[in-house]
Every structure is written in structure tokens, then in C-alpha cells.
Amino acid sequence: MINSGDTAFVLICAAMVCFMTPGLAFFYGGLVRKKNMLTIMMQSFVAMGVVALIWFVCGFSLAFGTDVGGVIGNFRYAFLNGVGIEPNAAYAGTIPFAAFFLFQLMFAVITPALITGAFADRMNFKSYLIFLTLWSLLVYVPCAHWIWGGGFLQQMGVADFAGGIAIHTSAGVAALVSVLVIGKRNIPSSETTKPASIKFFALGTAILWFGWFGFNGGSALAADGKAAIAFVNTALAGGVTMLTWLAISWSHTKHPSLTESLTGAVAGFVAITPAAGYVSPAAAVLIGLAAAFVCYGAVQLRKKKGLDDALDVVGVHGVGGILGSLMVGVFAQKAIGGVDGLIAGNAHQLLVQLIAIAIVSVYSFALTFLLLKGVNLVSRVRVSDETEQKGLDTLLQEEA
């Protein structure tokens, strides 16, 4: 039976998650140099169209259709065949199946958009469109099926409440590959990497902060206690990581920074994402603390190694997603989310989490590498040196 309260809740959460992709556009747009602002914002917005079409045609079906060998779904729900106003007991028995489709679509949209922050300032837009399409189909869709659609990792018992592995780990690893394959930006010594607009960045963070409650809370797929705990854990982890990151950065650089503090908040949201509906609020605080130290350390290591991850997608999303997913295996409580972790006496869950992270990481790394190399044979992935110096926005019709 359809529950109107659950349905309304999930639809509202889907809209909140949808709002996160424009939020990401402002977040990334504010951080890049002004001459590339419009391009990276367009990369986020265009994902909302491209991935929606993919999800309608076959993406959703391959992710959530009848399992085939634990690897992929079938074409049962292609073109939304059988996806309508009736519920589907396998995924959400109290909301229309169409509402579940919509909520999962928003996850599928933002995942590849996250990667754009790593190769900011240097990727050809045509090549990005090809990469976006293929990566969504060949990387995100299988990973979503493995973890949420009845695939082999779900059968193994992996717990990923809202996408620490399926979303942040897969995108974070893909971001690392893109940095290695595309290479560093060519930045003249006379030019700085000063952000285009800290105000845009702050606005984008505010939108992401708001949307993350729908991102995590909506993953309960019902207006119930688990959703309430997910909301609370999201608020606590984001706030704790922000304050701790600010303190670490302040001690390191000798001055406070709005950019650093808001980056910390996002790292906290990422880390709590896989655990939001499985752990207690006290554990969420500990996860937030851990995320501040681990993700900040990852960003500093990236700088030391000279990797040009322009907007620290790897350190924040990749490392944060992996950390949070491991913490599920430590802090999860069956009374909250149906699975126990190490502290509750189930060491096996931590092993399962580690195996799932490793498999998704290796798969995303390999496929992303092959896709970037393959796309480059058809359409040059990196813009010309001249375009890079002038700014990618010069290729757009609009004036920056």
C-alpha cells in the first residue's frame, strides 16, 4: 500500500538532491579561475540532461532491473516499462516505483558531475560529454547495481546507506585517474589560481548543505525513525568536521579561512553519507572528527606530491567516502540500521566493507583510464594550450 507521507517525503528529498547539482555548479564555479567559471558550471548543469536521458532509456533498468549473475540488471525497466504509480516491494513498498526512480536519478546525475572538479580548467567540453555518457553507463550503473540493485556486493552484505562507495568512492577514484591521465594545468608564473568568487563557493556550499539532508535522509525511503537519525547524523558530522578542519587549518596556516572551513563541512557530509542510517549520533561525531584529520591530511599529501586535483575531489570525496564506508564496518548498530559493526561484535562487516571499497576502486580506476584513453582517440580530451591560457569560457557564446 502506498503511504502518502512516505511518498511526499521521498519526492521532497529527490527535489533537494536535484538542487545539489546546481549547488555543485556554484561550489566549483566559485573555486576555479574566472576565465573558466562558466564552463565548469555548464559541466554540472548538462549532466542533469544527459544522465536523465540515460536513466530513462536503460540506466535505471541496468542498475535496478532483475539481477543477471550478480553483475548487472536486465532491461526489464527500460524506457520506464513497469515503472509507474504502483510500489515495488523489492525496493520501496510504500512509495510509487516512479518516486524511487526519481530519487535514484538524482544520485546518478551528481556522481559524474563530482569528477569535474579534478580536471577543472583543462578538459574539452565535447570530450566531457562523451566521457560523461560512457562513465555513467559503464561505471556508475554497474556499481549501483552491485551495491543497491541486488548485485554480488549486496549479496555479500555490504552496507552503503547513501553512496559512500557507489557514489563518492567511484567518483573520487575516477577523479584521481583523470588527474593522472590529463595532466597538470599550465599556469604561468605571472598568474595565480585565485578563486573566481568565494561568494559563489559559499552559496554552493549552502545549497549542498541543505540538499545533503535529502541525500542522506531520503535514502531511508520513508518518513520514519531511520530518516530522522540520518538527518541528525548529517547535521552533526558536517558541523563537527567543519569546526575541526577550521582548527587544523588555522593552526597550520596561522589564519582562519572560510574556504577551508566550508571544504571541511563537505568532507564531513561525504564521510557520514554511507553511515548516516546505520550509526548513532555519537558515532557520527567521531566520524566527523576522523574525516577532518584524514581528509585534510589527504589534501596536504596531494599538494606535497604535486598532483593537480584542482578542487580536491580525491581528498574530499574519494578519501571521505572510503573513510565513511569503513566506519560503517566499525560503528554500525543493528538496532538502528539492520547491521552490526566491529564495536557491536561483528568484525566480518568491516571486512565486507573493505572488500567492496577495493573492488569498486579497482573497477572505477581501470574503466576510467580506458574511457579517457578511448575518448581521446575520438575527440582530444585536453584543450589546446592556447585555449587553456585564454580560458575555456572563450569557447562559449556567452561573455564571462
C-alpha positions as CSV (number, residue, x, y, z in Angstrom):
1,M,0.0,0.0,0.0
2,I,1.2,3.5,-0.9
3,N,1.9,5.7,2.1
4,S,1.2,9.4,1.2
5,G,3.6,10.6,3.9
6,D,6.5,8.4,2.7
7,T,5.8,9.4,-0.9
8,A,5.8,13.1,-0.1
9,F,9.0,12.8,1.9
10,V,10.8,10.9,-0.8
11,L,9.7,13.3,-3.6
12,I,10.8,16.3,-1.5
13,C,14.1,14.7,-0.8
14,A,14.5,13.9,-4.5
15,A,14.0,17.6,-5.2
16,M,16.6,18.5,-2.6
17,V,19.1,16.2,-4.1
18,C,18.3,17.6,-7.6
19,F,19.1,21.1,-6.2
20,M,22.6,19.8,-5.2
21,T,23.8,19.6,-8.8
22,P,23.2,23.4,-9.4
23,G,24.8,23.8,-5.9
24,L,27.8,21.9,-7.1
25,A,27.9,24.2,-10.1
26,F,28.2,27.3,-7.8
27,F,30.6,25.4,-5.5
28,Y,33.0,24.5,-8.3
29,G,32.3,27.7,-10.3
30,G,33.4,29.8,-7.4
31,L,36.6,28.0,-6.8
32,V,38.1,28.0,-10.4
33,R,39.6,30.9,-12.1
34,K,37.2,33.4,-13.5
35,K,38.0,32.6,-17.1
36,N,36.8,29.0,-16.6
37,M,33.8,29.6,-14.3
38,L,31.0,29.2,-16.9
39,T,32.5,26.1,-18.4
40,I,32.7,24.1,-15.2
41,M,29.2,25.3,-14.2
42,M,27.9,24.1,-17.6
43,Q,29.5,20.7,-17.0
44,S,27.4,20.3,-13.9
45,F,24.2,21.5,-15.4
46,V,24.5,19.5,-18.6
47,A,24.7,16.3,-16.5
48,M,21.2,16.9,-15.4
49,G,20.0,16.4,-19.0
50,V,22.4,13.7,-20.2
51,V,22.1,11.4,-17.3
52,A,18.3,11.8,-17.1
53,L,18.0,10.5,-20.6
54,I,20.4,7.7,-19.9
55,W,18.5,6.7,-16.8
56,F,15.2,6.7,-18.7
57,V,16.4,4.6,-21.7
58,C,18.3,1.9,-19.8
59,G,20.4,3.2,-16.9
60,F,17.8,2.7,-14.2
61,S,16.9,-0.8,-15.6
62,L,20.5,-1.9,-15.7
63,A,21.1,-0.7,-12.1
64,F,17.8,-2.0,-10.6
65,G,16.4,-4.5,-13.0
66,T,16.4,-8.2,-12.4
67,D,19.9,-9.3,-11.4
68,V,22.0,-11.1,-14.1
69,G,24.8,-13.1,-12.5
70,G,25.3,-10.6,-9.7
71,V,26.9,-8.2,-12.2
72,I,24.2,-6.1,-13.9
73,G,20.5,-5.8,-14.1
74,N,18.4,-6.6,-17.2
75,F,16.3,-4.4,-19.5
76,R,13.1,-5.1,-17.6
77,Y,12.6,-1.4,-16.8
78,A,14.0,0.1,-20.0
79,F,12.1,3.3,-21.1
80,L,10.3,3.1,-17.7
81,N,8.4,0.0,-18.6
82,G,6.7,-1.1,-15.5
83,V,7.8,2.0,-13.5
84,G,4.7,3.9,-12.6
85,I,2.4,4.7,-9.7
86,E,2.4,1.3,-8.1
87,P,5.1,0.4,-5.4
88,N,7.8,-2.1,-5.9
89,A,8.3,-4.3,-2.9
90,A,11.9,-5.1,-3.8
91,Y,13.0,-1.5,-3.3
92,A,10.3,0.6,-1.6
93,G,7.0,-0.9,-0.7
94,T,5.2,2.3,0.5
95,I,6.0,4.7,-2.4
96,P,5.3,4.7,-6.1
97,F,8.1,3.0,-8.1
98,A,8.3,6.2,-10.1
99,A,9.3,8.1,-6.9
100,F,12.1,5.6,-6.3
101,F,13.2,6.0,-9.9
102,L,13.3,9.8,-9.5
103,F,15.3,9.7,-6.2
104,Q,17.9,7.3,-7.7
105,L,18.1,9.5,-10.8
106,M,19.3,12.4,-8.7
107,F,22.1,10.3,-7.3
108,A,23.1,9.2,-10.9
109,V,23.2,12.8,-12.0
110,I,25.5,14.3,-9.4
111,T,28.0,11.4,-9.3
112,P,29.8,12.1,-12.6
113,A,29.5,15.8,-12.0
114,L,31.7,15.4,-8.9
115,I,34.6,14.3,-11.1
116,T,34.7,17.6,-13.0
117,G,36.4,19.4,-10.1
118,A,39.5,17.3,-10.6
119,F,40.1,18.2,-14.2
120,A,38.9,21.8,-14.0
121,D,40.4,24.3,-16.4
122,R,41.6,21.8,-19.0
123,M,39.0,19.3,-20.4
124,N,37.4,19.7,-23.8
125,F,33.6,20.1,-23.5
126,K,32.8,17.7,-26.4
127,S,35.1,15.1,-24.9
128,Y,33.5,15.6,-21.5
129,L,30.0,14.9,-22.9
130,I,31.3,11.6,-24.4
131,F,33.1,10.7,-21.1
132,L,30.0,11.7,-19.1
133,T,27.8,9.4,-21.1
134,L,30.1,6.4,-21.1
135,W,31.2,6.7,-17.5
136,S,27.6,6.9,-16.3
137,L,26.7,3.7,-18.2
138,L,29.9,1.7,-17.7
139,V,31.0,2.7,-14.2
140,Y,28.2,4.2,-12.1
141,V,25.4,1.9,-13.3
142,P,27.2,-1.4,-12.6
143,C,28.5,-0.1,-9.2
144,A,24.9,1.0,-8.2
145,H,23.7,-2.5,-9.2
146,W,26.4,-4.3,-7.2
147,I,25.6,-2.3,-4.0
148,W,21.9,-1.5,-4.2
149,G,20.3,-3.4,-7.1
150,G,20.8,-7.0,-5.9
151,G,24.3,-7.4,-7.3
152,F,27.1,-9.5,-5.8
153,L,28.3,-6.9,-3.3
154,Q,24.8,-6.5,-1.8
155,Q,24.5,-10.3,-1.7
156,M,27.9,-10.3,0.2
157,G,26.3,-8.0,2.8
158,V,27.9,-4.6,2.0
159,A,26.2,-1.6,3.8
160,D,26.2,1.7,2.0
161,F,23.3,3.9,3.2
162,A,23.5,6.8,0.7
163,G,26.5,6.3,-1.5
164,G,29.9,6.4,0.2
165,I,31.1,3.5,-2.1
166,A,28.7,3.7,-5.1
167,I,29.0,7.5,-5.4
168,H,31.9,9.1,-3.6
169,T,34.5,6.3,-3.9
170,S,33.7,5.6,-7.6
171,A,33.8,9.3,-8.4
172,G,36.9,10.0,-6.2
173,V,38.9,7.3,-7.8
174,A,37.8,8.4,-11.3
175,A,38.9,11.9,-10.3
176,L,42.4,10.6,-9.4
177,V,42.7,8.8,-12.8
178,S,41.6,11.9,-14.7
179,V,44.3,13.9,-13.0
180,L,47.0,11.3,-13.9
181,V,45.8,11.0,-17.5
182,I,45.0,14.6,-18.4
183,G,48.0,16.0,-16.6
184,K,48.7,19.3,-14.7
185,R,47.3,22.7,-15.7
186,N,49.7,25.1,-17.4
187,I,49.7,28.0,-15.1
188,P,52.1,30.9,-16.0
189,S,54.2,32.1,-13.1
190,S,52.6,35.5,-13.5
191,E,49.1,34.1,-13.0
192,T,47.5,32.9,-9.7
193,T,44.8,30.3,-9.1
194,K,42.8,32.8,-7.1
195,P,39.1,31.6,-6.9
196,A,36.7,33.5,-9.2
197,S,34.2,34.1,-6.4
198,I,34.3,32.9,-2.7
199,K,30.7,34.2,-2.5
200,F,29.6,31.7,-5.2
201,F,31.6,29.0,-3.4
202,A,29.8,29.8,-0.1
203,L,26.4,29.8,-1.9
204,G,27.2,26.5,-3.5
205,T,28.2,25.0,-0.1
206,A,24.9,26.3,1.5
207,I,22.9,24.6,-1.3
208,L,24.9,21.3,-0.9
209,W,24.4,21.5,2.9
210,F,20.6,21.9,2.5
211,G,20.5,19.2,-0.2
212,W,22.5,16.7,1.8
213,F,19.7,16.2,4.3
214,G,17.6,14.9,1.4
215,F,20.6,13.0,0.0
216,N,21.1,11.0,3.3
217,G,17.6,11.2,4.9
218,G,15.8,10.4,1.7
219,S,17.8,7.2,1.5
220,A,15.6,5.7,4.2
221,L,12.8,5.8,1.5
222,A,10.3,6.5,4.3
223,A,9.4,9.3,6.7
224,D,10.5,7.2,9.7
225,G,13.0,7.0,12.6
226,K,15.8,5.9,10.3
227,A,15.3,9.1,8.3
228,A,15.3,11.2,11.4
229,I,18.6,9.6,12.6
230,A,20.1,10.2,9.2
231,F,19.1,13.9,9.3
232,V,20.7,14.2,12.8
233,N,23.9,12.4,11.9
234,T,24.3,14.5,8.7
235,A,24.0,17.8,10.7
236,L,26.4,16.6,13.4
237,A,29.1,15.2,11.1
238,G,29.1,18.2,8.8
239,G,29.3,20.7,11.7
240,V,32.0,18.8,13.6
241,T,34.2,18.3,10.6
242,M,33.8,22.0,9.6
243,L,35.0,23.2,13.1
244,T,37.8,20.6,13.3
245,W,39.0,21.3,9.8
246,L,39.0,25.0,10.5
247,A,41.0,24.5,13.7
248,I,43.6,22.3,11.9
249,S,43.9,24.7,9.0
250,W,44.1,27.7,11.3
251,S,46.9,26.1,13.3
252,H,48.6,25.1,10.0
253,T,48.4,28.5,8.2
254,K,48.1,30.8,11.1
255,H,44.8,32.4,9.9
256,P,41.2,31.4,9.7
257,S,39.7,30.6,6.3
258,L,36.1,30.5,5.0
259,T,37.2,28.3,2.1
260,E,38.9,25.8,4.4
261,S,36.0,25.6,6.9
262,L,33.4,25.0,4.1
263,T,35.6,22.4,2.5
264,G,35.7,20.7,5.8
265,A,31.9,20.7,6.1
266,V,31.6,19.0,2.7
267,A,34.2,16.4,3.8
268,G,32.1,15.7,6.8
269,F,28.9,15.2,4.8
270,V,30.8,12.9,2.5
271,A,32.1,10.8,5.3
272,I,28.7,10.4,7.0
273,T,26.9,9.5,3.8
274,P,27.5,5.8,3.8
275,A,26.8,5.6,7.6
276,A,24.0,8.1,8.1
277,G,21.3,5.5,8.7
278,Y,23.4,2.9,10.4
279,V,25.2,4.6,13.3
280,S,24.4,6.6,16.5
281,P,24.8,10.4,16.7
282,A,27.8,9.8,19.0
283,A,29.4,7.8,16.3
284,A,28.6,10.5,13.7
285,V,30.5,12.9,15.8
286,L,33.5,10.6,15.9
287,I,33.3,10.0,12.1
288,G,33.2,13.8,11.6
289,L,36.3,14.2,13.7
290,A,38.1,11.5,11.8
291,A,37.1,13.0,8.5
292,A,38.7,16.3,9.4
293,F,42.1,14.8,10.1
294,V,42.1,12.2,7.4
295,C,40.7,14.3,4.6
296,Y,42.8,17.4,5.5
297,G,45.9,15.1,5.6
298,A,45.0,13.7,2.2
299,V,44.7,17.2,0.7
300,Q,48.1,18.2,2.1
301,L,49.6,14.9,0.8
302,R,48.2,15.7,-2.7
303,K,49.8,19.1,-2.7
304,K,53.1,17.6,-1.5
305,K,53.1,15.1,-4.3
306,G,52.3,17.7,-6.9
307,L,49.0,16.1,-8.1
308,D,46.9,18.8,-9.8
309,D,43.5,17.8,-8.5
310,A,42.2,21.3,-9.0
311,L,39.3,21.3,-6.4
312,D,40.4,18.4,-4.2
313,V,37.8,15.9,-5.4
314,V,40.1,12.9,-4.4
315,G,40.9,14.1,-0.9
316,V,37.4,15.2,0.0
317,H,35.1,12.8,-1.9
318,G,37.3,9.8,-2.6
319,V,39.1,9.6,0.8
320,G,36.0,10.8,2.7
321,G,33.8,8.2,1.0
322,I,36.3,5.4,1.7
323,L,36.7,6.5,5.4
324,G,33.0,6.7,6.0
325,S,32.4,3.4,4.3
326,L,35.0,1.8,6.6
327,M,33.4,3.4,9.6
328,V,30.2,1.7,8.8
329,G,32.0,-1.6,9.5
330,V,33.2,-0.2,12.8
331,F,30.2,1.8,14.3
332,A,27.0,0.3,12.6
333,Q,24.3,-0.9,15.0
334,K,21.7,-3.4,14.1
335,A,19.1,-1.6,16.3
336,I,19.5,1.5,14.1
337,G,20.1,0.2,10.6
338,G,19.9,-3.5,10.5
339,V,23.6,-4.4,10.6
340,D,26.2,-4.6,13.3
341,G,29.8,-3.4,13.0
342,L,33.0,-4.2,14.8
343,I,32.2,-2.5,18.1
344,A,28.9,-4.5,18.2
345,G,30.9,-7.7,17.8
346,N,30.7,-8.2,14.0
347,A,34.2,-7.9,12.6
348,H,33.1,-9.5,9.4
349,Q,31.2,-6.4,8.4
350,L,34.4,-4.4,8.4
351,L,36.0,-7.0,6.1
352,V,33.0,-6.8,3.7
353,Q,33.2,-3.0,3.6
354,L,36.9,-3.2,2.8
355,I,36.4,-5.8,0.0
356,A,33.6,-3.7,-1.5
357,I,35.7,-0.5,-1.4
358,A,38.6,-2.3,-3.1
359,I,36.5,-3.8,-5.8
360,V,34.8,-0.6,-6.7
361,S,38.0,1.4,-6.5
362,V,39.9,-1.0,-8.9
363,Y,36.9,-1.1,-11.3
364,S,36.5,2.6,-11.4
365,F,40.2,3.2,-11.8
366,A,40.5,0.7,-14.7
367,L,37.4,1.7,-16.6
368,T,38.0,5.5,-16.2
369,F,41.5,5.0,-17.5
370,L,40.3,3.1,-20.5
371,L,37.5,5.5,-21.2
372,L,39.7,8.6,-21.1
373,K,42.3,7.0,-23.4
374,G,39.5,5.8,-25.7
375,V,37.7,9.1,-25.8
376,N,41.0,10.8,-26.6
377,L,41.2,8.7,-29.8
378,V,37.9,10.2,-31.0
379,S,38.0,13.7,-29.5
380,R,41.0,15.3,-27.9
381,V,40.4,15.2,-24.2
382,R,42.5,18.2,-23.2
383,V,42.0,21.6,-24.7
384,S,44.8,23.3,-26.7
385,D,47.5,25.3,-24.8
386,E,46.1,28.5,-26.4
387,T,42.6,27.8,-25.2
388,E,43.9,26.9,-21.7
389,Q,45.7,30.2,-21.5
390,K,42.8,32.3,-22.7
391,G,40.3,30.3,-20.6
392,L,37.7,27.7,-21.5
393,D,34.9,30.2,-21.4
394,T,36.2,31.7,-24.6
395,L,34.7,28.6,-26.4
396,L,31.2,29.5,-25.1
397,Q,29.0,32.0,-26.8
398,E,28.2,33.9,-23.5
399,E,30.5,36.6,-22.2
400,A,32.1,35.6,-18.9
